[in-house]
């Protein structure tokens, strides 16, 4: 299965998982349950790596309040 971009898998995550990412911005180690949900949604395998800088930037942008 081809890995989806964050724009494709992010909307499929549960709210609690999105909150984990927001609360652990830039984490070098991803919680195993969070990593599994990302993988199941078509994202990268995060068992032994973290998200790319681009992906962390996307999460930060998605978390900002709109004026």
N, C-alpha and C positions, 0 to 999 in steps of 0.2 A: 504494500500500500504506500502510495506517495504521501509524503508529509505535507500537510496543509500549512498555509501561512497563518500567522496569529489572527489576522482579520477573519479567518474562516473558523478557527477552533475556539477562540475566546468567547463568542456568544453562546457556545454550547456548554460552557462550564457552569456549575452551580454557583450561586451567590457566595457561599462560604469559601469556595475555592478562590474566587476572584478577590475576596477580602483577604485571604491568606497572602496572595501576591502583593496586594496593596500594602499590607502590614509588614512585609518582608522584602521591600523593594531592593533589588540588587543582590538578593541572597545567593551565596555560592553553593549552598546545599538546599535542595528542594525536598520538602516533606514527602515521604513515599506515597501517601494517599493522594496528594496533590499531583505528583508526577504521574501516577497511574491515570487519574482523570484526564490530564492533558493528553497523554498518549492515546487513551480510548477515544478522545474527541478528534484525533488525527494530527495532534501536535508532535513535537519532538520527544524522544525518549530522554527524560531528565533524571534517570537513575544515577548517572555518573557525570552529569554536566548541569549547567544552569542555562537560563535563557540567554539569547544574544542581547547585545546592547540595544539593538533596534527593537526587540520584543519588550525589553524593560521600558524603553521610551514610549512604546505604544500603550503599555499598561498605565504609565504615569499620565499620559495624555487622556486616556479614558477615565481617569480618576479625578480630573480637574473639574471644578465647578464652571458652569456656563454662565456668562454675564447676562 
